[in-house]
Amino acid sequence: MEIVFSVTQESDGGFIAECLSHDIFTQGDNWEQLRANVREAVAAYFFDQPPPARIRLHLVRDEVLVSS
C-alpha cells in the first residue's frame, strides 16, 4: 500500500502536508523536518494496523504570473 501527501510550501518557507486518502496532516519548518514529521504522523495513525509500504510526498507549487 502507498499513501500520498500533497505538500505545499508556505510563504514563510515552511511546508504543510495533507494525506489524500486518510485524515493525516502535519507540517515542518524545512523539508527534512517535514519528512520526519510525516513518518511520525503516519506511524501514529497506523499504530494498531500495518503501516503503508511507501509514503509519497507530492510537492504542489502554485505560481501566479502577472503580465507586464
ZAKETOR-934127 format. One record per atom (N, C-alpha, C, CB): residue in one letter; x, y, z. Coordinates in steps of 0.2 Angstrom, whole numbers, plus 5000, padded with zeros to 4 digits. Glycine has a CB too. Example, Ala and Ser with C-alpha at 12.3 -4.5 7.8 and 13.67 -1.06 7.14 Angstrom:
<zamars>
A506649725039 A506249785039 A506649845039 A505749785045 S506449895035 S506849955036 S506450005039 S507049975029 
</zamars>
This chain:
<zamars>
M500449945000 M500050005000 M500450065000 M499550005006 E500250114996 E500650184996 E500150234998 E500950194989 I500350285002 I499950345003 I500250405001 I499750345011 V499850454999 V500150514995 V499950574999 V499850514988 F500450615000 F500350685004 F500450734999 F500850685010 S499950784999 S500050844995 S500450894999 S499350874992 V500950914997 V501450965001 V501451034997 V502150935001 T501251085001 T501351154999 T501851185003 T500651184999 Q502151235000 Q502651275004 Q502351345006 Q503251295000 E502351365012 E502051425014 E502551485013 E501951425022 S502251545013 S502651605011 S503251615016 S502251665012 D503251585022 D503751595027 D504351535026 D503551585034 G504251495021 G504751445019 G504551375022 G505351465022 G504151375027 G503951305029 G503451265025 G503551315036 F503351205026 F502951165022 F502351135026 F503351105020 I501851115022 I501251085025 I501051025021 I500651135025 A500950965024 A500750905021 A500150885023 A501350855022 E499750865018 E499050835019 E498950765015 E498450885017 C498850715019 C498750655016 C498050655012 C498650595021 L498050625006 L497550625001 L497050575003 L497750624994 S497250525006 S496750465007 S496550455015 S497050405005 H496950485019 H496750475026 H496850545030 H497350425030 D496550545036 D496550615039 D497150625043 D495950615044 I497750635039 I498350645042 I498650715039 I498850585040 F498850755044 F499050825042 F499750835047 F498550875043 T500250865044 T500750885048 T501150945044 T501250825049 Q501650975047 Q502051025044 Q502751025047 Q501751095046 G503151065044 G503851065045 G504151135043 G504251005042 D504651155047 D505051215045 D505451215039 D505451245051 N505651155038 N506051135032 N505951065029 N506851145033 W506251045023 W506050985020 W506250925024 W506350985013 E506750925028 E507050875032 E506550865038 E507750885034 Q506350915041 Q505950915047 Q505250895044 Q505850985050 L504950915039 L504350885036 L504350815035 L504150925029 R504850785032 R504950715031 R504950675037 R505650695027 A505250705042 A505250665049 A504550675052 A505750695054 N504250725051 N503550735054 N503050695051 N503350815054 V503150685044 V502650645040 V502750575043 V502750645033 R503350545043 R503450475046 R503150465053 R504250465046 E503250515057 E502950515064 E502250515064 E503250575068 A501950555060 A501150565059 A500950495057 A500950625055 V501250465052 V500950405049 V501050345054 V501350385042 A501550345057 A501650295062 A501150295068 A502350295065 A500950355070 A500450365075 A499750345072 A500450445077 Y499650365066 Y498950355063 Y498850275062 Y498950385056 F499350245060 F499350165059 F499650125065 F499750155053 F499550155071 F499850125077 F499650055078 F499850165083 D498950045076 D498649975078 D498549935072 D498049985082 Q498849955066 Q498749915060 Q499449925056 Q498149945056 P499449875051 P500049885047 P500149945043 P500049825041 P500749975044 P500850045040 P500950035033 P501450075043 P500850085029 P500950085022 P501650065020 P500750155018 A501750035015 A502450015012 A502850075010 A502449965007 R502450125007 R502850185004 R502350245006 R502950174997 I502750305007 I502450365008 I502750415002 I502550395015 R502250444998 R502450484993 R502350554995 R502050464986 L502750604994 L502750674996 L502650704989 L503250705000 H502150734987 H502050764981 H501950844982 H501350744977 L502550874980 L502650954981 L502150984976 L503350974981 V501751024978 V501251064974 V501551134974 V500551064976 R501651164968 R501951234968 R501451274964 R502651234964 D501151324967 D500651374964 D501051434963 D500051384969 E501051454957 E501451514955 E500951564950 E502051504951 V500951624952 V500551674948 V500951714944 V500051714953 L500851724938 L501251764934 L500851824932 L501551724928 V501151884932 V500751944930 V501051974924 V500751994936 S500651984919 S500952014913 S501152084914 S500552004907 S501652104911 S501952174912 S501652224907 S502652184912 
</zamars>
